Amino acid sequence: MTNDFISTIAAGLLAALVVFLLSHLTKRIRGEKLPKWVMPAAIGAALIGYTIWSEYSWFPEMRSEMPDTVVVLQKIDESVPWRPWTYLVPMVTRFMAVDGGKVEHPVAGKPELVETDLLLIGRWQNLQTVPTVYDCKTDSRADLVNGATLSKDGELSGGGWLKLTPDDPGLKAVCAGG
């Protein structure tokens, strides 16, 4: 967040410098300066323009830095009044992913059970992980939260299985990677 703030200020200063130079050039060439409103308008446009670019480039940049084994399961778009442009093109502010390359088989006799972490990633938020078990045979998933556990023999206690479709991207990534 600090980097975004510093970069936004730098964009405003760069716009001010460009307008200052243009104003002095037009005074030498045409004999008159640019109107006084050009400087604050250019600074404002630079600040807003950089902010919009930064907000929309966050998800693609974040995704490009992840390994190929990470599969995005869901993107959460947001439209809010203080960013009116998001009503035209909603902005991704958080997403849920799973790393198919980081799986474990917690039960020796049941290779269809695969354990991994569900990744919850949000802009300006710390990474959150949810321990999750996939059953590749029954196309289902259980989140190991609120006291839910998987016993040594593969029985789930304190939680429930969520039935998934066979083409669920998380199920495909985890079962193929495990």
N, C-alpha and C positions, 0 to 999 in steps of 0.2 A: 504494500500500500504506500509506503514511503517512496519507493521508486516511481510509482505512478504520479505521486504529488510533485516530486522533483522534475519528472519529465514533462508534466503539464506546465509547470512554471517555465521551464526551458523553452517550450513551444511558444508561450506567450512572449517571452523575451526576444526570441528569434523573430517573431512577427513584428514586434516593436522596432527592432533593429532594421528590418527590411523596409518598413514604412519610413523610418527616419532617413535612411539612405535615399529612398525614392523621393522623399520630400526635398532633400537638398539637391538631388539631381534635377528635379523639375524646376527648382528655383534658378539653377544655373542655366538650364536649357531654355525654359520658357519665361523665366523672370518672375514666376509666382509659385508659392508653395502649395502643397496639397491641402484640401480643406481640413480643419481641425478634427472633424469627426472620424476621419479615416484611421487615425491611430487607435482609438479605443475600439472601433469596429473590427479592425484587423486582429487586435489582441483577443477580443471576445470570440471571434470566429476561430482563431487558432486554438484557444482553450477548449471550446466546445468540440471542434473537429478532432483534436487529439484525444479527448475523452471518449468520444464515440468510437474512434478507431481502436483505442485500447480496450474498450468494453467488448467489442465484437471480435477482436482478434485473440482474446484470452482462450476460448475453447479450442480453436484450431491449433494454437501454439502449444497448449497443454497436451493436446492429443498427439501432436507430432513428436513430443519429447518422451512419450511412453514407448515401451517395447512393443513389438508386433504381436506378442502373445496377449496383450491387454485388449479386451473386447468391451466396448461401451454398450451397456444394456439399456440405459435410458438417459435422455437429455431432458433437463427441465428448463423450459423457456419461461421468460418473465416479461411482462409488460406492466409498467408502472407510470403513474402520472408525472413524476418528476423527471422521467425520461420519455417525453412524448413520442420520440421517434421509434420507440419499442412497440408502439401500437401498429406501425407499418411493418416492421420486421422485428419479431420478438427476439430477445437476446438470451443466449444460454448462460445461466448463472451457476448451475451445478449439474453434475451428472453422476451416474452410478456405473461402475465398471467392475470387471473381474479379470484376474490374471490367470489365463489358462496354463501358463508355464509354472505356476507356483501352487501345485496341488499335492495333497498327501492322501494316502489310503490308510485311514485310521484303524480299520478292522482287517486283520490279516486274512480271514476266511471269506471276506465279502469285498472283492475288488470293484464291485459296482458302486460302493460308497466312496465318495471323493470329498475331501474337506479342503476348503480354501477360504480366503477372505474376500468379502464383498467390499469394494472400495467406494466410499462416498466422498466425492470431491466437489468443493464449492469455492467460488471466487472469494478471496479474502477470508477463508476459513481453513482451519486445520484439517488435515486428512483424517477421516474416520473410517475404521474398519469394522466389519461385522463378520464374526466367524460363521461360516455357512457350510452345510453338508448337502451335497447333491447325491441323489440316488439315480444312477444312470440307467438302471433296469426299469424303474417305474416312472421315469421322467418327472421327478419331484425334487423339491428343495426344502430344507429346514434351516432357519436362522437360529444359531445357538446363543440366544439372548434371554434375559429374564429368567435365568435358572435352567434353561433347556440344555440338556447334555446328551451325548451319544455314548452309550455304554461300550465296554470292550467287545461285546458280542453283536454290536450294531443296532441295538434297540434305542429308539429316541424316547427320552422321558422329559416331561415338563414343557413340551412344545408340540407342534404339529407340522405335518408335511404339507407343503403347498404344491398342488399339481400344476405342472408346466406343460406347454405344448412341445411336441418333439422338435420343432424348429426354433425353440427358445435359444437366443444367441449365447446366453450364459451356460446353459446346459450343454450346448454343442462345444463351446470352448473348453469347458472343464472336463467333460467326458473324453474329448479328443486329446486333450493335453495330459490327462491322467492315465 
